[in-house]
């Protein structure tokens, strides 16, 4: 039980622990954004593209 307390103390009070926490949060949100983008691409596959559209994955361009 003490080791869990030490871990949380390190995570929230030490500079390296806070950087690890922030880095993990950034990676987590990037992963979520990537997965949601792929899901939306499957749902709206028949979208008519205009000149203002841009493609995150560049898979449809020749």
PDBQT receptor file of N, H, CA, C and O in Angstrom, charges set to zero:
ATOM      1  N   UNK A   1       0.827  -1.190   0.000  1.00  0.00    +0.000 N 
ATOM      2  CA  UNK A   1       0.000   0.000   0.000  1.00  0.00    +0.000 C 
ATOM      3  C   UNK A   1       0.875   1.259   0.000  1.00  0.00    +0.000 C 
ATOM      4  O   UNK A   1       0.516   2.283  -0.582  1.00  0.00    +0.000 OA
ATOM      5  N   UNK A   2       1.994   1.160   0.646  1.00  0.00    +0.000 N 
ATOM      6  H   UNK A   2       2.285   0.328   1.118  1.00  0.00    +0.000 HD
ATOM      7  CA  UNK A   2       2.903   2.300   0.701  1.00  0.00    +0.000 C 
ATOM      8  C   UNK A   2       3.513   2.589  -0.670  1.00  0.00    +0.000 C 
ATOM      9  O   UNK A   2       3.788   3.742  -1.000  1.00  0.00    +0.000 OA
ATOM     10  N   UNK A   3       3.723   1.534  -1.468  1.00  0.00    +0.000 N 
ATOM     11  H   UNK A   3       3.500   0.597  -1.200  1.00  0.00    +0.000 HD
ATOM     12  CA  UNK A   3       4.313   1.744  -2.791  1.00  0.00    +0.000 C 
ATOM     13  C   UNK A   3       3.359   2.504  -3.713  1.00  0.00    +0.000 C 
ATOM     14  O   UNK A   3       3.803   3.298  -4.543  1.00  0.00    +0.000 OA
ATOM     15  N   UNK A   4       2.061   2.270  -3.574  1.00  0.00    +0.000 N 
ATOM     16  H   UNK A   4       1.701   1.626  -2.899  1.00  0.00    +0.000 HD
ATOM     17  CA  UNK A   4       1.083   3.010  -4.374  1.00  0.00    +0.000 C 
ATOM     18  C   UNK A   4       1.105   4.488  -3.968  1.00  0.00    +0.000 C 
ATOM     19  O   UNK A   4       1.054   5.371  -4.823  1.00  0.00    +0.000 OA
ATOM     20  N   UNK A   5       1.180   4.744  -2.685  1.00  0.00    +0.000 N 
ATOM     21  H   UNK A   5       1.221   4.026  -1.990  1.00  0.00    +0.000 HD
ATOM     22  CA  UNK A   5       1.272   6.116  -2.197  1.00  0.00    +0.000 C 
ATOM     23  C   UNK A   5       2.532   6.802  -2.676  1.00  0.00    +0.000 C 
ATOM     24  O   UNK A   5       2.507   7.979  -3.037  1.00  0.00    +0.000 OA
ATOM     25  N   UNK A   6       3.640   6.065  -2.681  1.00  0.00    +0.000 N 
ATOM     26  H   UNK A   6       3.660   5.109  -2.388  1.00  0.00    +0.000 HD
ATOM     27  CA  UNK A   6       4.899   6.633  -3.180  1.00  0.00    +0.000 C 
ATOM     28  C   UNK A   6       4.811   6.953  -4.670  1.00  0.00    +0.000 C 
ATOM     29  O   UNK A   6       5.336   7.967  -5.130  1.00  0.00    +0.000 OA
ATOM     30  N   UNK A   7       4.145   6.080  -5.413  1.00  0.00    +0.000 N 
ATOM     31  H   UNK A   7       3.719   5.256  -5.039  1.00  0.00    +0.000 HD
ATOM     32  CA  UNK A   7       3.995   6.310  -6.851  1.00  0.00    +0.000 C 
ATOM     33  C   UNK A   7       3.184   7.579  -7.114  1.00  0.00    +0.000 C 
ATOM     34  O   UNK A   7       3.589   8.412  -7.925  1.00  0.00    +0.000 OA
ATOM     35  N   UNK A   8       2.055   7.732  -6.443  1.00  0.00    +0.000 N 
ATOM     36  H   UNK A   8       1.726   7.055  -5.784  1.00  0.00    +0.000 HD
ATOM     37  CA  UNK A   8       1.239   8.922  -6.648  1.00  0.00    +0.000 C 
ATOM     38  C   UNK A   8       1.937  10.177  -6.139  1.00  0.00    +0.000 C 
ATOM     39  O   UNK A   8       1.781  11.253  -6.715  1.00  0.00    +0.000 OA
ATOM     40  N   UNK A   9       2.687  10.045  -5.089  1.00  0.00    +0.000 N 
ATOM     41  H   UNK A   9       2.814   9.170  -4.621  1.00  0.00    +0.000 HD
ATOM     42  CA  UNK A   9       3.463  11.182  -4.595  1.00  0.00    +0.000 C 
ATOM     43  C   UNK A   9       4.497  11.602  -5.639  1.00  0.00    +0.000 C 
ATOM     44  O   UNK A   9       4.676  12.794  -5.889  1.00  0.00    +0.000 OA
ATOM     45  N   UNK A  10       5.178  10.626  -6.249  1.00  0.00    +0.000 N 
ATOM     46  H   UNK A  10       5.032   9.658  -6.045  1.00  0.00    +0.000 HD
ATOM     47  CA  UNK A  10       6.149  10.924  -7.294  1.00  0.00    +0.000 C 
ATOM     48  C   UNK A  10       5.450  11.522  -8.513  1.00  0.00    +0.000 C 
ATOM     49  O   UNK A  10       5.948  12.477  -9.109  1.00  0.00    +0.000 OA
ATOM     50  N   UNK A  11       4.298  10.962  -8.884  1.00  0.00    +0.000 N 
ATOM     51  H   UNK A  11       3.893  10.186  -8.400  1.00  0.00    +0.000 HD
ATOM     52  CA  UNK A  11       3.603  11.378 -10.089  1.00  0.00    +0.000 C 
ATOM     53  C   UNK A  11       3.118  12.821 -10.009  1.00  0.00    +0.000 C 
ATOM     54  O   UNK A  11       3.169  13.542 -11.006  1.00  0.00    +0.000 OA
ATOM     55  N   UNK A  12       2.655  13.250  -8.854  1.00  0.00    +0.000 N 
ATOM     56  H   UNK A  12       2.614  12.664  -8.044  1.00  0.00    +0.000 HD
ATOM     57  CA  UNK A  12       2.058  14.580  -8.742  1.00  0.00    +0.000 C 
ATOM     58  C   UNK A  12       2.955  15.626  -8.081  1.00  0.00    +0.000 C 
ATOM     59  O   UNK A  12       2.652  16.817  -8.155  1.00  0.00    +0.000 OA
ATOM     60  N   UNK A  13       4.043  15.217  -7.442  1.00  0.00    +0.000 N 
ATOM     61  H   UNK A  13       4.289  14.249  -7.382  1.00  0.00    +0.000 HD
ATOM     62  CA  UNK A  13       4.863  16.211  -6.750  1.00  0.00    +0.000 C 
ATOM     63  C   UNK A  13       6.251  16.382  -7.352  1.00  0.00    +0.000 C 
ATOM     64  O   UNK A  13       6.883  17.419  -7.148  1.00  0.00    +0.000 OA
ATOM     65  N   UNK A  14       6.734  15.400  -8.078  1.00  0.00    +0.000 N 
ATOM     66  H   UNK A  14       6.221  14.558  -8.244  1.00  0.00    +0.000 HD
ATOM     67  CA  UNK A  14       8.060  15.487  -8.683  1.00  0.00    +0.000 C 
ATOM     68  C   UNK A  14       7.944  16.047 -10.099  1.00  0.00    +0.000 C 
ATOM     69  O   UNK A  14       6.966  15.769 -10.794  1.00  0.00    +0.000 OA
ATOM     70  N   UNK A  15       8.919  16.822 -10.527  1.00  0.00    +0.000 N 
ATOM     71  H   UNK A  15       9.713  17.047  -9.963  1.00  0.00    +0.000 HD
ATOM     72  CA  UNK A  15       8.890  17.433 -11.853  1.00  0.00    +0.000 C 
ATOM     73  C   UNK A  15       8.859  16.369 -12.956  1.00  0.00    +0.000 C 
ATOM     74  O   UNK A  15       8.107  16.502 -13.921  1.00  0.00    +0.000 OA
ATOM     75  N   UNK A  16       9.656  15.333 -12.822  1.00  0.00    +0.000 N 
ATOM     76  H   UNK A  16      10.268  15.224 -12.038  1.00  0.00    +0.000 HD
ATOM     77  CA  UNK A  16       9.676  14.260 -13.826  1.00  0.00    +0.000 C 
ATOM     78  C   UNK A  16       8.337  13.526 -13.850  1.00  0.00    +0.000 C 
ATOM     79  O   UNK A  16       7.848  13.173 -14.923  1.00  0.00    +0.000 OA
ATOM     80  N   UNK A  17       7.746  13.295 -12.699  1.00  0.00    +0.000 N 
ATOM     81  H   UNK A  17       8.142  13.581 -11.827  1.00  0.00    +0.000 HD
ATOM     82  CA  UNK A  17       6.451  12.633 -12.626  1.00  0.00    +0.000 C 
ATOM     83  C   UNK A  17       5.358  13.436 -13.316  1.00  0.00    +0.000 C 
ATOM     84  O   UNK A  17       4.516  12.872 -14.016  1.00  0.00    +0.000 OA
ATOM     85  N   UNK A  18       5.368  14.746 -13.120  1.00  0.00    +0.000 N 
ATOM     86  H   UNK A  18       6.052  15.204 -12.551  1.00  0.00    +0.000 HD
ATOM     87  CA  UNK A  18       4.368  15.603 -13.771  1.00  0.00    +0.000 C 
ATOM     88  C   UNK A  18       4.579  15.597 -15.278  1.00  0.00    +0.000 C 
ATOM     89  O   UNK A  18       3.607  15.579 -16.033  1.00  0.00    +0.000 OA
ATOM     90  N   UNK A  19       5.834  15.613 -15.732  1.00  0.00    +0.000 N 
ATOM     91  H   UNK A  19       6.623  15.627 -15.119  1.00  0.00    +0.000 HD
ATOM     92  CA  UNK A  19       6.114  15.549 -17.170  1.00  0.00    +0.000 C 
ATOM     93  C   UNK A  19       5.653  14.225 -17.766  1.00  0.00    +0.000 C 
ATOM     94  O   UNK A  19       5.126  14.196 -18.878  1.00  0.00    +0.000 OA
ATOM     95  N   UNK A  20       5.845  13.132 -17.037  1.00  0.00    +0.000 N 
ATOM     96  H   UNK A  20       6.272  13.155 -16.133  1.00  0.00    +0.000 HD
ATOM     97  CA  UNK A  20       5.357  11.830 -17.493  1.00  0.00    +0.000 C 
ATOM     98  C   UNK A  20       3.837  11.843 -17.581  1.00  0.00    +0.000 C 
ATOM     99  O   UNK A  20       3.268  11.335 -18.548  1.00  0.00    +0.000 OA
ATOM    100  N   UNK A  21       3.183  12.411 -16.595  1.00  0.00    +0.000 N 
ATOM    101  H   UNK A  21       3.645  12.823 -15.810  1.00  0.00    +0.000 HD
ATOM    102  CA  UNK A  21       1.726  12.507 -16.591  1.00  0.00    +0.000 C 
ATOM    103  C   UNK A  21       1.224  13.326 -17.776  1.00  0.00    +0.000 C 
ATOM    104  O   UNK A  21       0.271  12.920 -18.441  1.00  0.00    +0.000 OA
ATOM    105  N   UNK A  22       1.842  14.462 -18.051  1.00  0.00    +0.000 N 
ATOM    106  H   UNK A  22       2.617  14.792 -17.510  1.00  0.00    +0.000 HD
ATOM    107  CA  UNK A  22       1.461  15.295 -19.189  1.00  0.00    +0.000 C 
ATOM    108  C   UNK A  22       1.741  14.596 -20.518  1.00  0.00    +0.000 C 
ATOM    109  O   UNK A  22       0.925  14.654 -21.438  1.00  0.00    +0.000 OA
ATOM    110  N   UNK A  23       2.879  13.945 -20.615  1.00  0.00    +0.000 N 
ATOM    111  H   UNK A  23       3.542  13.898 -19.868  1.00  0.00    +0.000 HD
ATOM    112  CA  UNK A  23       3.223  13.215 -21.842  1.00  0.00    +0.000 C 
ATOM    113  C   UNK A  23       2.242  12.089 -22.115  1.00  0.00    +0.000 C 
ATOM    114  O   UNK A  23       1.830  11.885 -23.257  1.00  0.00    +0.000 OA
ATOM    115  N   UNK A  24       1.868  11.362 -21.081  1.00  0.00    +0.000 N 
ATOM    116  H   UNK A  24       2.202  11.527 -20.153  1.00  0.00    +0.000 HD
ATOM    117  CA  UNK A  24       0.894  10.291 -21.230  1.00  0.00    +0.000 C 
ATOM    118  C   UNK A  24      -0.454  10.856 -21.672  1.00  0.00    +0.000 C 
ATOM    119  O   UNK A  24      -1.133  10.253 -22.503  1.00  0.00    +0.000 OA
ATOM    120  N   UNK A  25      -0.845  11.996 -21.132  1.00  0.00    +0.000 N 
ATOM    121  H   UNK A  25      -0.294  12.486 -20.457  1.00  0.00    +0.000 HD
ATOM    122  CA  UNK A  25      -2.104  12.627 -21.525  1.00  0.00    +0.000 C 
ATOM    123  C   UNK A  25      -2.095  13.041 -22.981  1.00  0.00    +0.000 C 
ATOM    124  O   UNK A  25      -3.089  12.848 -23.681  1.00  0.00    +0.000 OA
ATOM    125  N   UNK A  26      -0.993  13.608 -23.454  1.00  0.00    +0.000 N 
ATOM    126  H   UNK A  26      -0.186  13.765 -22.885  1.00  0.00    +0.000 HD
ATOM    127  CA  UNK A  26      -0.893  14.024 -24.855  1.00  0.00    +0.000 C 
ATOM    128  C   UNK A  26      -0.989  12.814 -25.776  1.00  0.00    +0.000 C 
ATOM    129  O   UNK A  26      -1.715  12.844 -26.770  1.00  0.00    +0.000 OA
ATOM    130  N   UNK A  27      -0.265  11.758 -25.451  1.00  0.00    +0.000 N 
ATOM    131  H   UNK A  27       0.325  11.734 -24.644  1.00  0.00    +0.000 HD
ATOM    132  CA  UNK A  27      -0.289  10.540 -26.274  1.00  0.00    +0.000 C 
ATOM    133  C   UNK A  27      -1.683   9.928 -26.270  1.00  0.00    +0.000 C 
ATOM    134  O   UNK A  27      -2.163   9.477 -27.311  1.00  0.00    +0.000 OA
ATOM    135  N   UNK A  28      -2.333   9.907 -25.122  1.00  0.00    +0.000 N 
ATOM    136  H   UNK A  28      -1.943  10.273 -24.277  1.00  0.00    +0.000 HD
ATOM    137  CA  UNK A  28      -3.680   9.349 -25.024  1.00  0.00    +0.000 C 
ATOM    138  C   UNK A  28      -4.663  10.122 -25.903  1.00  0.00    +0.000 C 
ATOM    139  O   UNK A  28      -5.441   9.515 -26.638  1.00  0.00    +0.000 OA
ATOM    140  N   UNK A  29      -4.635  11.452 -25.835  1.00  0.00    +0.000 N 
ATOM    141  H   UNK A  29      -4.002  11.946 -25.238  1.00  0.00    +0.000 HD
ATOM    142  CA  UNK A  29      -5.556  12.240 -26.633  1.00  0.00    +0.000 C 
ATOM    143  C   UNK A  29      -5.232  12.181 -28.119  1.00  0.00    +0.000 C 
ATOM    144  O   UNK A  29      -6.148  12.252 -28.938  1.00  0.00    +0.000 OA
ATOM    145  N   UNK A  30      -3.963  12.053 -28.496  1.00  0.00    +0.000 N 
ATOM    146  H   UNK A  30      -3.219  11.996 -27.830  1.00  0.00    +0.000 HD
ATOM    147  CA  UNK A  30      -3.617  11.864 -29.904  1.00  0.00    +0.000 C 
ATOM    148  C   UNK A  30      -4.156  10.532 -30.423  1.00  0.00    +0.000 C 
ATOM    149  O   UNK A  30      -4.658  10.458 -31.545  1.00  0.00    +0.000 OA
ATOM    150  N   UNK A  31      -4.054   9.495 -29.620  1.00  0.00    +0.000 N 
ATOM    151  H   UNK A  31      -3.646   9.555 -28.709  1.00  0.00    +0.000 HD
ATOM    152  CA  UNK A  31      -4.582   8.183 -30.004  1.00  0.00    +0.000 C 
ATOM    153  C   UNK A  31      -6.100   8.234 -30.164  1.00  0.00    +0.000 C 
ATOM    154  O   UNK A  31      -6.643   7.692 -31.127  1.00  0.00    +0.000 OA
ATOM    155  N   UNK A  32      -6.779   8.879 -29.230  1.00  0.00    +0.000 N 
ATOM    156  H   UNK A  32      -6.339   9.320 -28.447  1.00  0.00    +0.000 HD
ATOM    157  CA  UNK A  32      -8.236   9.008 -29.312  1.00  0.00    +0.000 C 
ATOM    158  C   UNK A  32      -8.631   9.795 -30.564  1.00  0.00    +0.000 C 
ATOM    159  O   UNK A  32      -9.564   9.406 -31.266  1.00  0.00    +0.000 OA
ATOM    160  N   UNK A  33      -7.937  10.890 -30.850  1.00  0.00    +0.000 N 
ATOM    161  H   UNK A  33      -7.179  11.207 -30.280  1.00  0.00    +0.000 HD
ATOM    162  CA  UNK A  33      -8.250  11.699 -32.031  1.00  0.00    +0.000 C 
ATOM    163  C   UNK A  33      -8.026  10.904 -33.312  1.00  0.00    +0.000 C 
ATOM    164  O   UNK A  33      -8.827  10.996 -34.243  1.00  0.00    +0.000 OA
ATOM    165  N   UNK A  34      -6.958  10.132 -33.371  1.00  0.00    +0.000 N 
ATOM    166  H   UNK A  34      -6.308  10.057 -32.615  1.00  0.00    +0.000 HD
ATOM    167  CA  UNK A  34      -6.672   9.317 -34.548  1.00  0.00    +0.000 C 
ATOM    168  C   UNK A  34      -7.766   8.272 -34.767  1.00  0.00    +0.000 C 
ATOM    169  O   UNK A  34      -8.246   8.097 -35.887  1.00  0.00    +0.000 OA
ATOM    170  N   UNK A  35      -8.155   7.582 -33.704  1.00  0.00    +0.000 N 
ATOM    171  H   UNK A  35      -7.765   7.724 -32.794  1.00  0.00    +0.000 HD
ATOM    172  CA  UNK A  35      -9.192   6.557 -33.822  1.00  0.00    +0.000 C 
ATOM    173  C   UNK A  35     -10.541   7.150 -34.215  1.00  0.00    +0.000 C 
ATOM    174  O   UNK A  35     -11.258   6.571 -35.031  1.00  0.00    +0.000 OA
ATOM    175  N   UNK A  36     -10.888   8.293 -33.644  1.00  0.00    +0.000 N 
ATOM    176  H   UNK A  36     -10.305   8.763 -32.981  1.00  0.00    +0.000 HD
ATOM    177  CA  UNK A  36     -12.147   8.934 -34.013  1.00  0.00    +0.000 C 
ATOM    178  C   UNK A  36     -12.130   9.428 -35.458  1.00  0.00    +0.000 C 
ATOM    179  O   UNK A  36     -13.153   9.367 -36.140  1.00  0.00    +0.000 OA
ATOM    180  N   UNK A  37     -10.994   9.913 -35.930  1.00  0.00    +0.000 N 
ATOM    181  H   UNK A  37     -10.163   9.964 -35.376  1.00  0.00    +0.000 HD
ATOM    182  CA  UNK A  37     -10.885  10.355 -37.319  1.00  0.00    +0.000 C 
ATOM    183  C   UNK A  37     -11.067   9.178 -38.274  1.00  0.00    +0.000 C 
ATOM    184  O   UNK A  37     -11.767   9.299 -39.279  1.00  0.00    +0.000 OA
ATOM    185  N   UNK A  38     -10.449   8.054 -37.973  1.00  0.00    +0.000 N 
ATOM    186  H   UNK A  38      -9.880   7.956 -37.156  1.00  0.00    +0.000 HD
ATOM    187  CA  UNK A  38     -10.612   6.860 -38.812  1.00  0.00    +0.000 C 
ATOM    188  C   UNK A  38     -12.062   6.403 -38.814  1.00  0.00    +0.000 C 
ATOM    189  O   UNK A  38     -12.579   5.999 -39.856  1.00  0.00    +0.000 OA
ATOM    190  N   UNK A  39     -12.719   6.459 -37.675  1.00  0.00    +0.000 N 
ATOM    191  H   UNK A  39     -12.298   6.787 -36.829  1.00  0.00    +0.000 HD
ATOM    192  CA  UNK A  39     -14.113   6.042 -37.570  1.00  0.00    +0.000 C 
ATOM    193  C   UNK A  39     -15.030   6.956 -38.392  1.00  0.00    +0.000 C 
ATOM    194  O   UNK A  39     -15.943   6.480 -39.065  1.00  0.00    +0.000 OA
ATOM    195  N   UNK A  40     -14.783   8.265 -38.334  1.00  0.00    +0.000 N 
ATOM    196  H   UNK A  40     -14.041   8.652 -37.787  1.00  0.00    +0.000 HD
ATOM    197  CA  UNK A  40     -15.595   9.200 -39.091  1.00  0.00    +0.000 C 
ATOM    198  C   UNK A  40     -15.371   9.042 -40.591  1.00  0.00    +0.000 C 
ATOM    199  O   UNK A  40     -16.303   9.224 -41.375  1.00  0.00    +0.000 OA
ATOM    200  N   UNK A  41     -14.157   8.708 -40.999  1.00  0.00    +0.000 N 
ATOM    201  H   UNK A  41     -13.401   8.560 -40.362  1.00  0.00    +0.000 HD
ATOM    202  CA  UNK A  41     -13.883   8.480 -42.412  1.00  0.00    +0.000 C 
ATOM    203  C   UNK A  41     -14.706   7.311 -42.935  1.00  0.00    +0.000 C 
ATOM    204  O   UNK A  41     -15.210   7.366 -44.057  1.00  0.00    +0.000 OA
ATOM    205  N   UNK A  42     -14.850   6.259 -42.144  1.00  0.00    +0.000 N 
ATOM    206  H   UNK A  42     -14.441   6.215 -41.233  1.00  0.00    +0.000 HD
ATOM    207  CA  UNK A  42     -15.652   5.110 -42.551  1.00  0.00    +0.000 C 
ATOM    208  C   UNK A  42     -17.126   5.478 -42.621  1.00  0.00    +0.000 C 
ATOM    209  O   UNK A  42     -17.844   4.996 -43.496  1.00  0.00    +0.000 OA
ATOM    210  N   UNK A  43     -17.582   6.325 -41.708  1.00  0.00    +0.000 N 
ATOM    211  H   UNK A  43     -16.998   6.717 -40.997  1.00  0.00    +0.000 HD
ATOM    212  CA  UNK A  43     -18.987   6.692 -41.668  1.00  0.00    +0.000 C 
ATOM    213  C   UNK A  43     -19.364   7.636 -42.814  1.00  0.00    +0.000 C 
ATOM    214  O   UNK A  43     -20.463   7.524 -43.358  1.00  0.00    +0.000 OA
ATOM    215  N   UNK A  44     -18.486   8.550 -43.186  1.00  0.00    +0.000 N 
ATOM    216  H   UNK A  44     -17.594   8.640 -42.745  1.00  0.00    +0.000 HD
ATOM    217  CA  UNK A  44     -18.770   9.542 -44.219  1.00  0.00    +0.000 C 
ATOM    218  C   UNK A  44     -17.907   9.295 -45.452  1.00  0.00    +0.000 C 
ATOM    219  O   UNK A  44     -17.303  10.226 -45.984  1.00  0.00    +0.000 OA
ATOM    220  N   UNK A  45     -17.848   8.057 -45.903  1.00  0.00    +0.000 N 
ATOM    221  H   UNK A  45     -18.339   7.301 -45.471  1.00  0.00    +0.000 HD
ATOM    222  CA  UNK A  45     -16.988   7.697 -47.030  1.00  0.00    +0.000 C 
ATOM    223  C   UNK A  45     -17.461   8.297 -48.346  1.00  0.00    +0.000 C 
ATOM    224  O   UNK A  45     -16.650   8.460 -49.258  1.00  0.00    +0.000 OA
ATOM    225  N   UNK A  46     -18.739   8.633 -48.482  1.00  0.00    +0.000 N 
ATOM    226  H   UNK A  46     -19.398   8.501 -47.741  1.00  0.00    +0.000 HD
ATOM    227  CA  UNK A  46     -19.268   9.133 -49.748  1.00  0.00    +0.000 C 
ATOM    228  C   UNK A  46     -19.391  10.657 -49.774  1.00  0.00    +0.000 C 
ATOM    229  O   UNK A  46     -20.197  11.200 -50.530  1.00  0.00    +0.000 OA
ATOM    230  N   UNK A  47     -18.624  11.327 -48.982  1.00  0.00    +0.000 N 
ATOM    231  H   UNK A  47     -17.969  10.886 -48.368  1.00  0.00    +0.000 HD
ATOM    232  CA  UNK A  47     -18.627  12.792 -48.916  1.00  0.00    +0.000 C 
ATOM    233  C   UNK A  47     -18.058  13.373 -50.212  1.00  0.00    +0.000 C 
ATOM    234  O   UNK A  47     -16.982  12.979 -50.662  1.00  0.00    +0.000 OA
ATOM    235  N   UNK A  48     -18.789  14.305 -50.798  1.00  0.00    +0.000 N 
ATOM    236  H   UNK A  48     -19.663  14.625 -50.433  1.00  0.00    +0.000 HD
ATOM    237  CA  UNK A  48     -18.309  14.965 -52.014  1.00  0.00    +0.000 C 
ATOM    238  C   UNK A  48     -17.239  15.990 -51.629  1.00  0.00    +0.000 C 
ATOM    239  O   UNK A  48     -17.502  16.901 -50.845  1.00  0.00    +0.000 OA
ATOM    240  N   UNK A  49     -16.054  15.839 -52.172  1.00  0.00    +0.000 N 
ATOM    241  H   UNK A  49     -15.841  15.099 -52.809  1.00  0.00    +0.000 HD
ATOM    242  CA  UNK A  49     -14.952  16.730 -51.808  1.00  0.00    +0.000 C 
ATOM    243  C   UNK A  49     -15.012  18.020 -52.611  1.00  0.00    +0.000 C 
ATOM    244  O   UNK A  49     -15.375  18.032 -53.787  1.00  0.00    +0.000 OA
ATOM    245  N   UNK A  50     -14.647  19.097 -51.944  1.00  0.00    +0.000 N 
ATOM    246  H   UNK A  50     -14.353  19.087 -50.988  1.00  0.00    +0.000 HD
ATOM    247  CA  UNK A  50     -14.553  20.397 -52.610  1.00  0.00    +0.000 C 
ATOM    248  C   UNK A  50     -13.099  20.860 -52.565  1.00  0.00    +0.000 C 
ATOM    249  O   UNK A  50     -12.240  20.158 -52.032  1.00  0.00    +0.000 OA
ATOM    250  N   UNK A  51     -12.822  22.029 -53.117  1.00  0.00    +0.000 N 
ATOM    251  H   UNK A  51     -13.520  22.599 -53.550  1.00  0.00    +0.000 HD
ATOM    252  CA  UNK A  51     -11.446  22.536 -53.123  1.00  0.00    +0.000 C 
ATOM    253  C   UNK A  51     -10.966  22.892 -51.719  1.00  0.00    +0.000 C 
ATOM    254  O   UNK A  51      -9.762  22.905 -51.464  1.00  0.00    +0.000 OA
ATOM    255  N   UNK A  52     -11.894  23.183 -50.808  1.00  0.00    +0.000 N 
ATOM    256  H   UNK A  52     -12.872  23.173 -51.015  1.00  0.00    +0.000 HD
ATOM    257  CA  UNK A  52     -11.523  23.572 -49.453  1.00  0.00    +0.000 C 
ATOM    258  C   UNK A  52     -11.260  22.382 -48.533  1.00  0.00    +0.000 C 
ATOM    259  O   UNK A  52     -10.745  22.560 -47.429  1.00  0.00    +0.000 OA
ATOM    260  N   UNK A  53     -11.608  21.169 -48.975  1.00  0.00    +0.000 N 
ATOM    261  H   UNK A  53     -12.026  21.025 -49.872  1.00  0.00    +0.000 HD
ATOM    262  CA  UNK A  53     -11.382  19.988 -48.135  1.00  0.00    +0.000 C 
ATOM    263  C   UNK A  53      -9.899  19.647 -48.092  1.00  0.00    +0.000 C 
ATOM    264  O   UNK A  53      -9.170  19.834 -49.066  1.00  0.00    +0.000 OA
ATOM    265  N   UNK A  54      -9.479  19.153 -46.960  1.00  0.00    +0.000 N 
ATOM    266  H   UNK A  54     -10.071  19.001 -46.168  1.00  0.00    +0.000 HD
ATOM    267  CA  UNK A  54      -8.115  18.658 -46.826  1.00  0.00    +0.000 C 
ATOM    268  C   UNK A  54      -8.194  17.255 -46.256  1.00  0.00    +0.000 C 
ATOM    269  O   UNK A  54      -9.168  16.893 -45.596  1.00  0.00    +0.000 OA
ATOM    270  N   UNK A  55      -7.158  16.469 -46.516  1.00  0.00    +0.000 N 
ATOM    271  H   UNK A  55      -6.367  16.763 -47.052  1.00  0.00    +0.000 HD
ATOM    272  CA  UNK A  55      -7.167  15.054 -46.152  1.00  0.00    +0.000 C 
ATOM    273  C   UNK A  55      -6.049  14.792 -45.149  1.00  0.00    +0.000 C 
ATOM    274  O   UNK A  55      -4.873  15.008 -45.441  1.00  0.00    +0.000 OA
ATOM    275  N   UNK A  56      -6.428  14.327 -43.972  1.00  0.00    +0.000 N 
ATOM    276  H   UNK A  56      -7.383  14.151 -43.734  1.00  0.00    +0.000 HD
ATOM    277  CA  UNK A  56      -5.444  14.060 -42.936  1.00  0.00    +0.000 C 
ATOM    278  C   UNK A  56      -4.538  12.899 -43.299  1.00  0.00    +0.000 C 
ATOM    279  O   UNK A  56      -3.350  12.918 -42.976  1.00  0.00    +0.000 OA
ATOM    280  N   UNK A  57      -5.072  11.901 -43.956  1.00  0.00    +0.000 N 
ATOM    281  H   UNK A  57      -6.036  11.885 -44.218  1.00  0.00    +0.000 HD
ATOM    282  CA  UNK A  57      -4.307  10.691 -44.247  1.00  0.00    +0.000 C 
ATOM    283  C   UNK A  57      -3.800  10.611 -45.687  1.00  0.00    +0.000 C 
ATOM    284  O   UNK A  57      -2.988   9.743 -46.005  1.00  0.00    +0.000 OA
ATOM    285  N   UNK A  58      -4.265  11.498 -46.554  1.00  0.00    +0.000 N 
ATOM    286  H   UNK A  58      -4.926  12.203 -46.296  1.00  0.00    +0.000 HD
ATOM    287  CA  UNK A  58      -3.832  11.545 -47.965  1.00  0.00    +0.000 C 
ATOM    288  C   UNK A  58      -3.981  10.211 -48.672  1.00  0.00    +0.000 C 
ATOM    289  O   UNK A  58      -3.178   9.889 -49.547  1.00  0.00    +0.000 OA
ATOM    290  N   UNK A  59      -4.992   9.427 -48.312  1.00  0.00    +0.000 N 
ATOM    291  H   UNK A  59      -5.644   9.689 -47.601  1.00  0.00    +0.000 HD
ATOM    292  CA  UNK A  59      -5.156   8.113 -48.931  1.00  0.00    +0.000 C 
ATOM    293  C   UNK A  59      -6.003   8.165 -50.191  1.00  0.00    +0.000 C 
ATOM    294  O   UNK A  59      -5.948   7.242 -51.004  1.00  0.00    +0.000 OA
ATOM    295  N   UNK A  60      -6.793   9.233 -50.373  1.00  0.00    +0.000 N 
ATOM    296  H   UNK A  60      -6.838   9.982 -49.713  1.00  0.00    +0.000 HD
ATOM    297  CA  UNK A  60      -7.675   9.319 -51.527  1.00  0.00    +0.000 C 
ATOM    298  C   UNK A  60      -7.053  10.060 -52.699  1.00  0.00    +0.000 C 
ATOM    299  O   UNK A  60      -7.577   9.998 -53.811  1.00  0.00    +0.000 OA
ATOM    300  N   UNK A  61      -5.961  10.752 -52.478  1.00  0.00    +0.000 N 
ATOM    301  H   UNK A  61      -5.535  10.803 -51.575  1.00  0.00    +0.000 HD
ATOM    302  CA  UNK A  61      -5.347  11.524 -53.549  1.00  0.00    +0.000 C 
ATOM    303  C   UNK A  61      -4.465  10.628 -54.391  1.00  0.00    +0.000 C 
ATOM    304  O   UNK A  61      -3.893   9.655 -53.900  1.00  0.00    +0.000 OA
ATOM    305  N   UNK A  62      -4.361  10.967 -55.664  1.00  0.00    +0.000 N 
ATOM    306  H   UNK A  62      -4.825  11.758 -56.063  1.00  0.00    +0.000 HD
ATOM    307  CA  UNK A  62      -3.585  10.139 -56.585  1.00  0.00    +0.000 C 
ATOM    308  C   UNK A  62      -2.238  10.736 -56.855  1.00  0.00    +0.000 C 
ATOM    309  O   UNK A  62      -1.451  10.167 -57.611  1.00  0.00    +0.000 OA
TER     310      UNK A  62
